[in-house]
C-alpha cells in the first residue's frame, strides 16, 4: 500500500516519490512515499515538446552500453531537491558537482575536513540509487593551499643568542655617534661618564652593526633622568612601540633603569642602529648599550622531508575522501588541468604547471611520478574504504584539447604516466563549442571538433566530454543571448547540439564512450539549456535543444 503525503508549494508543477526518511528532511513539492524513487514529471509539459520522455530514456543502451548523460550542479541545489535536482535525476544518468567537492572547499588551514554537504549528498544518492561523477581529486586550483603551506613551512630549530656590538659610555670621553636632531655628548653624571641626550633630540645610541631581516634583535641600555621622561624608539627603520600614548616609552625619574627593546629591522633596511627620539620633558643619561640577536630559528624542509610531508597530505586527503565516499562514487577526475600551455619542453611538448608561490603536487613528486603516485594512493584508499576496485575509473581532465599541441602534450604525459604504473582509464575533455551563423566559421568549428574526437579516439582511453554547453554566435561573432534568441536561431543551435552528440557517438568506439556532461541544464545568460526559464513564472520550459538531445541519443 502506498501512503501519500502532500505538501503544497508554488513549485507544484512536478512531484517527487521519496522514501519516508527523505521526506522528513525535505519539503519542496508534492511527495508520494514508496520504496522506489523517481522525480516526475519534468519541470514543464508545454507544447510543442510535452510528449517527450526524460532524455536519458532515449539512449540505446544495447548499442551504446557505456554512454551516459550527466549534468553539472551545485551541491546546494542538489541537496535542496528542488527544480534543478528533479531535472537532473529525471533526465540524466549522473551528476557532477564541479569544484564543490574539491579539497580546497573541504580542507581548512589546519587540515580539518568538512564533509557535511558531501555526506548529505551521498546519503541521498544511495537512497535513490543515483550516480555521481567525482570532482577532481588533485589539481592546481581549488586545492587546500593554506593547509599545504602550513605543512611545508620551514621547521623550527633551537638557536643560541649571538652577542653583538656594545657601546660603553662610562669608558668614553667623546661621542662619535649620529645626532640627527638636537644635542648629545659625553657628560659627567652620578660620578661617571654617560651619554647625555638633550630634550627634543634624535640620537642613534648604538649603530654600525649588520642586521638580518629574519633575526630578532635584543637591545639593552641603562638610562636615568631627573624628571619623568618619554621617548620614541626606532630599531633600524622599524618603530618599536612602548606602553605610553602614541607608542611612547616612559621613564620614571630618579633611578637607573634597564630598558630592553626586542625588534626586527624594517624590510630592506641594511644599517643596524637604535635611535632614541627624546621628548621635551627631560634630559636623559645613558651608561651602556648592548645589542645582540637570535638568528632565524627556521630552516627549509629538506627534499626528503618535503616529499614525506606531501605524501602525508596526499594520504590524509585521499583517506578522508574515500572514507566518506564509502565506494559510492567510482568514477573520478584524478587530475585536472595539469598542462602549462606557456612552457614548451625540449621535446616540443608542453610542460606541466609549476609554481614558486604555492605547493603544486607535481613540484614535489616530480612530473613523471605525479599521476603514478596519486593514482596508487587514491586507489588504495578507495579499496580500503569499502570500494570495489573493479568499478574504479580515473580520468585526466583537461581543457583546450582542440589545440593540437595541447592534445599531443596531454597524450605524451598520459603515456609517460602509464609507463610509470599510473592508473588512468580515461580522458575527460572539457570542450568549448560554438555555433556560428557565418558558414566558414561554422565549418571550421565542425572540423576542429571532429579532429578533436578523432584524436581522443586514437588514445584508446575512455572518453568523456564535459562543459558541454554550446554558445550561439551571429555572423559577426557576437554572442546571442538567451533573452534575444529567436525560434529559428534556437533550432539552429539545437541542430548543432544534435550534430555534436552524433559525432561523438559515431567517432568514439562504443566501448570507450564514457558519456557527455552538460554544464548547464537550463539557460544562463546564454541559450545553452535544454530548458529555458520563463521570465514571469520562473518555470523551466523545454526548448528545441531538449528534443535534439532525445533524437541524437536515440540514434535518429
KANOR-V989192 format. One record per pair of residues at least 24 apart in sequence whose ideal C-beta (glycine too) atoms are under 8 Angstrom apart, sorted by sequence separation. I is the first residue (numbers start at 0). J is the second residue. If there is no record, write none. Layout:
i->I j->J
i->I j->J
//
This chain:
i->5 j->29
i->6 j->30
i->14 j->38
i->68 j->92
i->69 j->93
i->70 j->94
i->71 j->95
i->72 j->96
i->73 j->97
i->96 j->120
i->168 j->192
i->169 j->193
i->178 j->202
i->179 j->203
i->227 j->251
i->228 j->252
i->337 j->361
i->5 j->30
i->13 j->38
i->14 j->39
i->67 j->92
i->68 j->93
i->69 j->94
i->70 j->95
i->71 j->96
i->74 j->99
i->168 j->193
i->177 j->202
i->178 j->203
i->210 j->235
i->227 j->252
i->237 j->262
i->370 j->395
i->4 j->30
i->13 j->39
i->14 j->40
i->67 j->93
i->69 j->95
i->71 j->97
i->73 j->99
i->74 j->100
i->168 j->194
i->176 j->202
i->177 j->203
i->224 j->250
i->226 j->252
i->234 j->260
i->237 j->263
i->400 j->426
i->469 j->495
i->4 j->31
i->13 j->40
i->176 j->203
i->223 j->250
i->225 j->252
i->235 j->262
i->237 j->264
i->428 j->455
i->469 j->496
i->3 j->31
i->4 j->32
i->12 j->40
i->13 j->41
i->176 j->204
i->222 j->250
i->224 j->252
i->225 j->253
i->232 j->260
i->234 j->262
i->236 j->264
i->237 j->265
i->395 j->423
i->400 j->428
i->3 j->32
i->13 j->42
i->176 j->205
i->177 j->206
i->234 j->263
i->235 j->264
i->236 j->265
i->252 j->281
i->393 j->422
i->394 j->423
i->397 j->426
i->400 j->429
i->401 j->430
i->426 j->455
i->1 j->31
i->2 j->32
i->12 j->42
i->176 j->206
i->223 j->253
i->234 j->264
i->235 j->265
i->393 j->423
i->394 j->424
i->395 j->425
i->396 j->426
i->397 j->427
i->399 j->429
i->400 j->430
i->401 j->431
i->469 j->499
i->1 j->32
i->12 j->43
i->223 j->254
i->236 j->267
i->237 j->268
i->247 j->278
i->250 j->281
i->255 j->286
i->391 j->422
i->393 j->424
i->394 j->425
i->395 j->426
i->396 j->427
i->397 j->428
i->398 j->429
i->1 j->33
i->223 j->255
i->236 j->268
i->337 j->369
i->392 j->424
i->393 j->425
i->394 j->426
i->395 j->427
i->397 j->429
i->399 j->431
i->426 j->458
i->440 j->472
i->467 j->499
i->100 j->133
i->101 j->134
i->110 j->143
i->222 j->255
i->223 j->256
i->235 j->268
i->250 j->283
i->392 j->425
i->394 j->427
i->396 j->429
i->398 j->431
i->100 j->134
i->101 j->135
i->102 j->136
i->189 j->223
i->221 j->255
i->222 j->256
i->426 j->460
i->428 j->462
i->430 j->464
i->492 j->526
i->55 j->90
i->94 j->129
i->96 j->131
i->99 j->134
i->108 j->143
i->188 j->223
i->221 j->256
i->235 j->270
i->334 j->369
i->425 j->460
i->426 j->461
i->428 j->463
i->430 j->465
i->431 j->466
i->432 j->467
i->434 j->469
i->437 j->472
i->53 j->89
i->54 j->90
i->55 j->91
i->93 j->129
i->94 j->130
i->95 j->131
i->98 j->134
i->107 j->143
i->110 j->146
i->221 j->257
i->222 j->258
i->235 j->271
i->334 j->370
i->424 j->460
i->425 j->461
i->426 j->462
i->427 j->463
i->428 j->464
i->429 j->465
i->430 j->466
i->432 j->468
i->433 j->469
i->434 j->470
i->436 j->472
i->440 j->476
i->53 j->90
i->54 j->91
i->55 j->92
i->93 j->130
i->94 j->131
i->95 j->132
i->97 j->134
i->101 j->138
i->103 j->140
i->104 j->141
i->106 j->143
i->108 j->145
i->109 j->146
i->220 j->257
i->221 j->258
i->235 j->272
i->333 j->370
i->423 j->460
i->424 j->461
i->425 j->462
i->426 j->463
i->427 j->464
i->428 j->465
i->429 j->466
i->430 j->467
i->432 j->469
i->433 j->470
i->434 j->471
i->435 j->472
i->436 j->473
i->437 j->474
i->489 j->526
i->78 j->116
i->92 j->130
i->93 j->131
i->94 j->132
i->96 j->134
i->103 j->141
i->105 j->143
i->107 j->145
i->108 j->146
i->166 j->204
i->219 j->257
i->220 j->258
i->234 j->272
i->235 j->273
i->425 j->463
i->427 j->465
i->432 j->470
i->433 j->471
i->434 j->472
i->435 j->473
i->436 j->474
i->437 j->475
i->488 j->526
i->88 j->127
i->93 j->132
i->95 j->134
i->102 j->141
i->103 j->142
i->107 j->146
i->110 j->149
i->166 j->205
i->219 j->258
i->234 j->273
i->334 j->373
i->433 j->472
i->435 j->474
i->437 j->476
i->464 j->503
i->42 j->82
i->101 j->141
i->102 j->142
i->103 j->143
i->106 j->146
i->109 j->149
i->110 j->150
i->219 j->259
i->233 j->273
i->234 j->274
i->333 j->373
i->75 j->116
i->78 j->119
i->88 j->129
i->101 j->142
i->102 j->143
i->103 j->144
i->108 j->149
i->164 j->205
i->218 j->259
i->219 j->260
i->232 j->273
i->233 j->274
i->333 j->374
i->435 j->476
i->462 j->503
i->481 j->522
i->74 j->116
i->78 j->120
i->217 j->259
i->218 j->260
i->232 j->274
i->370 j->412
i->374 j->416
i->481 j->523
i->482 j->524
i->484 j->526
i->42 j->85
i->74 j->117
i->77 j->120
i->80 j->123
i->98 j->141
i->164 j->207
i->217 j->260
i->218 j->261
i->232 j->275
i->233 j->276
i->370 j->413
i->481 j->524
i->41 j->85
i->42 j->86
i->164 j->208
i->217 j->261
i->218 j->262
i->231 j->275
i->232 j->276
i->333 j->377
i->378 j->422
i->410 j->454
i->480 j->524
i->481 j->525
i->41 j->86
i->78 j->123
i->163 j->208
i->216 j->261
i->230 j->275
i->231 j->276
i->371 j->416
i->375 j->420
i->406 j->451
i->413 j->458
i->462 j->507
i->480 j->525
i->481 j->526
i->38 j->84
i->74 j->120
i->77 j->123
i->215 j->261
i->216 j->262
i->230 j->276
i->331 j->377
i->366 j->412
i->370 j->416
i->375 j->421
i->401 j->447
i->480 j->526
i->481 j->527
i->38 j->85
i->215 j->262
i->216 j->263
i->230 j->277
i->313 j->360
i->369 j->416
i->374 j->421
i->375 j->422
i->401 j->448
i->403 j->450
i->413 j->460
i->478 j->525
i->479 j->526
i->481 j->528
i->500 j->547
i->504 j->551
i->41 j->89
i->215 j->263
i->216 j->264
i->230 j->278
i->367 j->415
i->371 j->419
i->374 j->422
i->406 j->454
i->410 j->458
i->467 j->515
i->496 j->544
i->500 j->548
i->504 j->552
i->40 j->89
i->41 j->90
i->214 j->263
i->228 j->277
i->229 j->278
i->309 j->358
i->367 j->416
i->370 j->419
i->371 j->420
i->374 j->423
i->401 j->450
i->406 j->455
i->462 j->511
i->467 j->516
i->468 j->517
i->493 j->542
i->38 j->88
i->39 j->89
i->213 j->263
i->228 j->278
i->371 j->421
i->401 j->451
i->452 j->502
i->456 j->506
i->461 j->511
i->462 j->512
i->463 j->513
i->464 j->514
i->465 j->515
i->466 j->516
i->467 j->517
i->468 j->518
i->481 j->531
i->493 j->543
i->497 j->547
i->501 j->551
i->504 j->554
i->37 j->88
i->38 j->89
i->212 j->263
i->229 j->280
i->309 j->360
i->368 j->419
i->370 j->421
i->400 j->451
i->403 j->454
i->448 j->499
i->452 j->503
i->456 j->507
i->460 j->511
i->461 j->512
i->462 j->513
i->463 j->514
i->464 j->515
i->465 j->516
i->467 j->518
i->468 j->519
i->492 j->543
i->493 j->544
i->496 j->547
i->497 j->548
i->500 j->551
i->27 j->79
i->36 j->88
i->37 j->89
i->212 j->264
i->228 j->280
i->329 j->381
i->367 j->419
i->455 j->507
i->456 j->508
i->459 j->511
i->461 j->513
i->463 j->515
i->464 j->516
i->466 j->518
i->482 j->534
i->492 j->544
i->496 j->548
i->500 j->552
i->27 j->80
i->28 j->81
i->163 j->216
i->211 j->264
i->220 j->273
i->227 j->280
i->228 j->281
i->230 j->283
i->370 j->423
i->445 j->498
i->449 j->502
i->453 j->506
i->463 j->516
i->465 j->518
i->489 j->542
i->490 j->543
i->493 j->546
i->494 j->547
i->497 j->550
i->498 j->551
i->25 j->79
i->27 j->81
i->210 j->264
i->212 j->266
i->226 j->280
i->227 j->281
i->228 j->282
i->309 j->363
i->400 j->454
i->448 j->502
i->452 j->506
i->471 j->525
i->489 j->543
i->493 j->547
i->497 j->551
i->25 j->80
i->212 j->267
i->216 j->271
i->218 j->273
i->226 j->281
i->228 j->283
i->309 j->364
i->326 j->381
i->349 j->404
i->400 j->455
i->436 j->491
i->452 j->507
i->456 j->511
i->470 j->525
i->471 j->526
i->489 j->544
i->496 j->551
i->212 j->268
i->225 j->281
i->317 j->373
i->321 j->377
i->348 j->404
i->349 j->405
i->28 j->85
i->160 j->217
i->224 j->281
i->225 j->282
i->306 j->363
i->324 j->381
i->329 j->386
i->347 j->404
i->434 j->491
i->449 j->506
i->468 j->525
i->470 j->527
i->486 j->543
i->210 j->268
i->224 j->282
i->305 j->363
i->306 j->364
i->322 j->380
i->326 j->384
i->329 j->387
i->337 j->395
i->434 j->492
i->469 j->527
i->21 j->80
i->210 j->269
i->224 j->283
i->313 j->372
i->317 j->376
i->321 j->380
i->325 j->384
i->326 j->385
i->338 j->397
i->340 j->399
i->348 j->407
i->349 j->408
i->468 j->527
i->210 j->270
i->223 j->283
i->224 j->284
i->313 j->373
i->317 j->377
i->320 j->380
i->321 j->381
i->324 j->384
i->325 j->385
i->326 j->386
i->331 j->391
i->333 j->393
i->336 j->396
i->337 j->397
i->348 j->408
i->210 j->271
i->222 j->283
i->223 j->284
i->325 j->386
i->326 j->387
i->329 j->390
i->330 j->391
i->331 j->392
i->332 j->393
i->333 j->394
i->334 j->395
i->335 j->396
i->336 j->397
i->338 j->399
i->351 j->412
i->434 j->495
i->209 j->271
i->222 j->284
i->310 j->372
i->314 j->376
i->317 j->379
i->318 j->380
i->321 j->383
i->322 j->384
i->324 j->386
i->329 j->391
i->330 j->392
i->331 j->393
i->332 j->394
i->333 j->395
i->334 j->396
i->335 j->397
i->336 j->398
i->340 j->402
i->17 j->80
i->67 j->130
i->69 j->132
i->208 j->271
i->222 j->285
i->313 j->376
i->317 j->380
i->321 j->384
i->329 j->392
i->331 j->394
i->332 j->395
i->348 j->411
i->432 j->495
i->206 j->270
i->207 j->271
i->208 j->272
i->221 j->285
i->222 j->286
i->326 j->390
i->330 j->394
i->332 j->396
i->340 j->404
i->348 j->412
i->15 j->80
i->206 j->271
i->207 j->272
i->220 j->285
i->221 j->286
i->318 j->383
i->321 j->386
i->340 j->405
i->346 j->411
i->189 j->255
i->206 j->272
i->220 j->286
i->221 j->287
i->310 j->376
i->314 j->380
i->318 j->384
i->205 j->272
i->206 j->273
i->220 j->287
i->338 j->405
i->394 j->461
i->432 j->499
i->205 j->273
i->220 j->288
i->398 j->466
i->13 j->82
i->203 j->272
i->204 j->273
i->219 j->288
i->220 j->289
i->392 j->461
i->394 j->463
i->396 j->465
i->15 j->85
i->203 j->273
i->204 j->274
i->218 j->288
i->219 j->289
i->338 j->408
i->10 j->81
i->203 j->274
i->204 j->275
i->218 j->289
i->219 j->290
i->338 j->409
i->10 j->82
i->13 j->85
i->202 j->274
i->218 j->290
i->201 j->274
i->202 j->275
i->217 j->290
i->201 j->275
i->216 j->290
i->217 j->291
i->338 j->412
i->200 j->275
i->201 j->276
i->202 j->277
i->216 j->291
i->217 j->292
i->337 j->412
i->200 j->276
i->201 j->277
i->216 j->292
i->217 j->293
i->200 j->277
i->215 j->292
i->199 j->277
i->214 j->292
i->215 j->293
i->196 j->275
i->198 j->277
i->199 j->278
i->214 j->293
i->197 j->277
i->198 j->278
i->199 j->279
i->214 j->294
i->196 j->277
i->198 j->279
i->204 j->285
i->211 j->292
i->213 j->294
i->214 j->295
i->198 j->280
i->208 j->290
i->213 j->295
i->198 j->281
i->205 j->288
i->211 j->294
i->198 j->282
i->204 j->288
i->205 j->289
i->211 j->295
i->213 j->297
i->197 j->282
i->205 j->290
i->196 j->282
i->425 j->511
i->427 j->513
i->195 j->282
i->196 j->283
i->195 j->283
i->196 j->284
i->425 j->513
i->195 j->284
i->196 j->285
i->333 j->422
i->36 j->126
i->194 j->284
i->333 j->423
i->36 j->127
i->193 j->284
i->194 j->285
i->36 j->128
i->193 j->285
i->194 j->286
i->193 j->286
i->177 j->272
i->179 j->274
i->189 j->284
i->191 j->286
i->332 j->427
i->180 j->276
i->181 j->277
i->188 j->284
i->186 j->284
i->21 j->123
i->21 j->126
i->20 j->126
i->21 j->127
i->164 j->271
i->18 j->126
i->17 j->127
i->168 j->285
i->169 j->286
i->168 j->286
i->169 j->287
i->167 j->286
i->168 j->287
i->394 j->513
i->167 j->287
i->168 j->288
i->166 j->287
i->392 j->513
i->165 j->287
i->166 j->288
i->165 j->288
i->166 j->289
i->165 j->289
i->164 j->289
i->165 j->290
i->163 j->289
i->164 j->290
i->162 j->289
i->163 j->290
i->163 j->291
i->162 j->291
i->163 j->292
i->161 j->291
i->160 j->291
i->161 j->292
i->160 j->292
i->161 j->293
i->160 j->293
i->161 j->294
i->159 j->293
i->158 j->293
i->158 j->294
i->158 j->295
i->158 j->296
i->157 j->296
i->156 j->296
i->155 j->296
i->156 j->297
i->155 j->297
i->156 j->298
i->154 j->297
i->153 j->297
i->154 j->298
i->152 j->297
i->153 j->298
i->154 j->299
i->153 j->299
i->154 j->300
i->153 j->300
i->151 j->300
i->154 j->304
i->151 j->305
i->151 j->308
i->150 j->308
i->151 j->309
i->150 j->309
i->150 j->311
i->147 j->309
i->150 j->312
i->147 j->312
i->146 j->312
i->143 j->312
i->143 j->316
i->137 j->313
i->136 j->316
i->136 j->317
i->330 j->513
i->136 j->320
i->133 j->324
i->133 j->328
i->136 j->331
i->140 j->335
i->131 j->327
i->132 j->328
i->135 j->331
i->136 j->332
i->137 j->333
i->138 j->334
i->139 j->335
i->140 j->336
i->131 j->328
i->133 j->330
i->134 j->331
i->135 j->332
i->136 j->333
i->137 j->334
i->138 j->335
i->139 j->336
i->132 j->330
i->133 j->331
i->134 j->332
i->135 j->333
i->136 j->334
i->137 j->335
i->138 j->336
i->139 j->337
i->132 j->331
i->133 j->332
i->135 j->334
i->138 j->337
i->130 j->330
i->132 j->332
i->135 j->335
i->121 j->323
i->125 j->327
i->121 j->324
i->124 j->327
i->112 j->316
i->121 j->325
i->110 j->315
i->114 j->319
i->118 j->323
i->117 j->323
i->121 j->327
i->112 j->319
i->121 j->328
i->151 j->358
i->114 j->323
i->148 j->357
i->106 j->316
i->147 j->357
i->148 j->358
i->147 j->358
i->106 j->319
i->139 j->352
i->144 j->357
i->102 j->316
i->105 j->319
i->144 j->358
i->105 j->320
i->139 j->354
i->102 j->320
i->139 j->357
i->139 j->359
i->137 j->360
i->137 j->369
i->137 j->373
i->93 j->330
i->136 j->373
i->136 j->377
i->135 j->396
i->95 j->465
i->132 j->516
i->71 j->465
i->71 j->466
i->65 j->461
i->69 j->465
i->93 j->514
i->95 j->516
i->92 j->514
i->93 j->516
i->91 j->517
i->91 j->520
i->90 j->520
i->87 j->520
i->86 j->520
i->86 j->521
i->83 j->520
i->66 j->504
i->83 j->521
i->90 j->529
i->63 j->504
i->66 j->509
i->86 j->529
i->65 j->509
i->86 j->530
i->64 j->509
i->65 j->510
i->69 j->514
i->71 j->516
i->63 j->509
i->64 j->510
i->65 j->511
i->66 j->512
i->67 j->513
i->68 j->514
i->69 j->515
i->70 j->516
i->71 j->517
i->62 j->509
i->65 j->512
i->67 j->514
i->68 j->515
i->69 j->516
i->70 j->517
i->71 j->518
i->65 j->513
i->66 j->514
i->67 j->515
i->68 j->516
i->69 j->517
i->71 j->519
i->72 j->520
i->63 j->512
i->65 j->514
i->68 j->517
i->70 j->520
i->86 j->539
i->82 j->539
i->54 j->529
i->68 j->548
i->68 j->552
i->66 j->552
i->43 j->530
i->42 j->530
i->51 j->541
i->54 j->545
i->57 j->548
i->49 j->541
i->57 j->549
i->62 j->554
i->48 j->541
i->57 j->550
i->59 j->552
i->48 j->542
i->51 j->545
i->54 j->548
i->58 j->552
i->59 j->553
i->43 j->538
i->45 j->540
i->48 j->543
i->51 j->546
i->54 j->549
i->57 j->552
i->58 j->553
i->59 j->554
i->42 j->538
i->43 j->539
i->45 j->541
i->57 j->553
i->42 j->539
i->43 j->540
i->48 j->545
i->52 j->549
i->55 j->552
i->41 j->539
i->42 j->540
i->43 j->541
i->48 j->546
i->51 j->549
i->54 j->552
i->41 j->541
i->12 j->538
//
